[in-house]
Amino acid sequence: MPNVEAHITGTVWKIECQVGQQIEEGDTVAILESMKMEMPVEAEDEGTVKAILVEEGQSVSEGDALVELE
């Protein structure tokens, strides 16, 4: 199943989706904070949120999976 991944290293500032929510390509699923800037993370695929793999305040690296879609 496709995952939505972090495109930068930073901190998860806000999660913008819920398990079971239908996501369309381009929807913002989370907002990362890096170097005092807020960066939205958008889904590259459509699907239903199966799992949220991170918590707000958690540090993530580029390429880390944030949300699992099905």
Phi, psi and omega in degrees: 000148181287145175247151170265125186248155176291134179264354177215163172276133181180203180242138176290111182274316182206140174262128188252016180218170180228153176301134180094350182284139175279127182245136175257156176304130180095350177291142175281125180255337180202162175237126177258149175248128178215127180053043178065019177243142177266126183238116178289144174251120184254147178289137176266348179227161173264159179164187178253137180292115179272320183204145171258119191264358181226168176239155175300136181094350181281139174279139178227156177252158176306131180093349177294139177286132180255317185223137176258130179252156173228000000 
